[in-house]
């Protein structure tokens, strides 16, 4: 296929005898059970549970491939290396692979966040650039990613709709930011959500990013201030669900 490469993404390979246990203690998704062809969206958080980096995990045998924002790949590798200590783990760029996307590649896995996002896979880089088209499609569905949209140390992981987009496992054990994330979940204390609104209705006090080219403002709004009629279908359904006692 041509024209499917997401040129704004990069791939990191995490390898070594302790690669999976190393990531297991850091990330919001279960890495030990990660299987080939079944990618998982995950986050690396602050101890307070705020997003630092988000990315997609892929299994390659015992290795783990990280499909991440290209502009943040070196910073992410450096951050992971801070946690490595004496573990037998190698963190390196995998330049022979690229992330690919298409709405029509039915033999490829769905994006792990939301099937409506389309199909995603890793392969050698190809011709063309699908990144602009994917960005438009993704934001139309109200799905945010990357430092430019989520910020760093600015938005709590659950406020970024991580639960609804399959970005957190509550039974995997400890990870950085786990205590506050679990507390918010079990006490149903996710009072604010990241949403996109028309730029002409932006509230600068709540704005996290302005996207003039798409006429959108990404904002952190209180749940009661979100109009269900303008929210993405998947988020409106989550907000309408009864709160567990």
MOFENUR-V674844 format. One record per backbone hydrogen bond with DSSP energy under -0.5 kcal/mol. CO is the residue of the C=O (numbers start at 1). NH is the residue of the N-H. If there is no record, write none. Layout:
co->[CO:CO]
nh->[NH:NH]
This chain:
co->[4:5:5:5:6:8:10:11:12:12:13:13:14:15:16:18:19:20:21:23:23:26:28:31:35:35:40:42:43:43:44:44:46:49:50:51:51:53:55:56:57:58:60:63:64:65:65:66:66:67:68:69:69:70:72:73:74:75:76:77:78:79:80:80:81:81:84:87:88:90:90:92:93:94:98:99:100:102:104:105:109:114:115:118:119:121:123:127:127:130:131:132:133:134:135:136:137:138:138:139:142:146:146:146:147:155:156:156:157:157:158:159:161:162:163:175:177:178:179:180:181:182:183:184:185:189:191:193:193:195:197:198:199:202:203:203:206:209:211:211:211:215:216:217:217:218:218:219:219:221:222:223:225:226:227:227:232:233:234:235:236:237:238]
nh->[101:7:130:131:9:70:68:94:14:66:15:92:64:90:19:22:23:24:25:26:27:45:169:34:38:59:57:55:28:45:52:53:49:157:46:153:154:44:42:67:40:65:63:60:14:58:67:12:68:56:10:72:73:73:76:77:78:79:80:81:82:83:83:84:84:85:87:89:18:15:92:13:95:97:123:6:121:119:106:108:120:117:118:111:102:100:98:3:5:134:135:136:137:138:139:140:141:141:143:142:144:149:150:151:151:51:159:160:160:162:161:194:165:167:166:178:181:182:183:184:185:186:187:189:188:191:223:195:221:219:217:201:202:204:206:207:220:218:214:215:216:199:211:197:219:208:209:195:221:193:225:226:227:228:230:231:236:237:238:239:240:241:241]
